[in-house]
Amino acid sequence: MSRIDHGSLDRTGLGTYTNGAEGYLSRLRRAEDGHHHDVVGAYLVRYAQVSKWCEDHRRVDNGCHTFSLAGLAMNAPTSVD
């Protein structure tokens, strides 16, 4: 595994980049500190699922979020938790 010099380039020779992953992990850490306050290991998958949904829909306006969440909640089965 090679190190990336962020001062000189954002891409490796393979056409991949790290900025997306670094941005996601930064938002995940901020959510842990500011929103969740404490992450319990038993529910780590649930935190990751919420974070993934927020990441996938972060450029969608609040009205679409509301309708999407309401539809998902109405069609969701009983939680296993």
C-alpha positions as CSV (number, residue, x, y, z in Angstrom):
1,M,0.0,0.0,0.0
2,S,1.4,3.4,-1.0
3,R,0.9,6.7,0.6
4,I,-0.7,9.6,-1.2
5,D,0.9,13.1,-1.2
6,H,-2.3,15.3,-1.1
7,G,-0.2,18.3,-1.8
8,S,0.8,17.1,-5.2
9,L,-2.2,15.1,-6.5
10,D,-5.6,13.8,-5.6
11,R,-5.6,10.8,-7.8
12,T,-3.6,7.6,-7.8
13,G,-2.3,6.0,-11.0
14,L,-5.3,3.7,-11.0
15,G,-7.9,6.4,-11.6
16,T,-9.2,6.3,-8.1
17,Y,-9.4,9.2,-5.6
18,T,-9.6,9.5,-1.9
19,N,-11.4,12.8,-1.5
20,G,-14.9,11.2,-1.5
21,A,-13.9,8.6,1.1
22,E,-12.3,11.3,3.3
23,G,-15.3,13.6,3.0
24,Y,-17.7,10.8,3.9
25,L,-15.6,9.7,6.9
26,S,-15.3,13.4,8.0
27,R,-19.2,13.7,7.9
28,L,-19.5,10.4,9.8
29,R,-17.2,11.6,12.6
30,R,-19.1,14.9,12.8
31,A,-22.4,13.0,13.0
32,E,-21.0,10.8,15.8
33,D,-19.9,13.8,17.8
34,G,-22.8,16.2,17.1
35,H,-25.8,14.1,16.3
36,H,-25.5,10.7,17.9
37,H,-23.3,11.7,20.8
38,D,-22.5,8.1,21.6
39,V,-22.3,5.1,19.2
40,V,-23.2,1.8,20.7
41,G,-21.4,-1.2,19.1
42,A,-24.5,-3.4,19.0
43,Y,-26.2,-0.8,16.8
44,L,-23.3,0.1,14.6
45,V,-24.9,-1.3,11.5
46,R,-27.9,0.9,12.1
47,Y,-25.8,4.0,12.4
48,A,-24.0,3.1,9.2
49,Q,-27.3,2.6,7.4
50,V,-28.6,6.0,8.5
51,S,-25.3,7.6,7.5
52,K,-25.4,5.9,4.1
53,W,-28.9,7.1,3.5
54,C,-28.0,10.6,4.4
55,E,-24.9,10.5,2.2
56,D,-26.9,9.2,-0.8
57,H,-29.6,11.9,-0.3
58,R,-27.6,14.8,0.9
59,R,-28.2,16.9,-2.3
60,V,-32.0,16.4,-2.2
61,D,-34.3,19.1,-0.8
62,N,-36.1,18.7,2.5
63,G,-39.6,18.3,0.9
64,C,-38.4,15.2,-1.1
65,H,-36.8,13.8,2.1
66,T,-40.1,14.2,4.0
67,F,-42.1,12.4,1.3
68,S,-39.5,9.7,0.9
69,L,-39.2,9.0,4.7
70,A,-43.0,9.0,5.1
71,G,-43.3,6.4,2.3
72,L,-40.6,4.3,3.7
73,A,-42.1,4.4,7.2
74,M,-45.5,3.4,6.0
75,N,-44.2,0.4,4.0
76,A,-41.6,-0.8,6.6
77,P,-42.1,-4.1,8.4
78,T,-41.8,-4.4,12.1
79,S,-38.3,-3.6,13.3
80,V,-36.1,-6.5,14.4
81,D,-34.8,-4.4,17.3
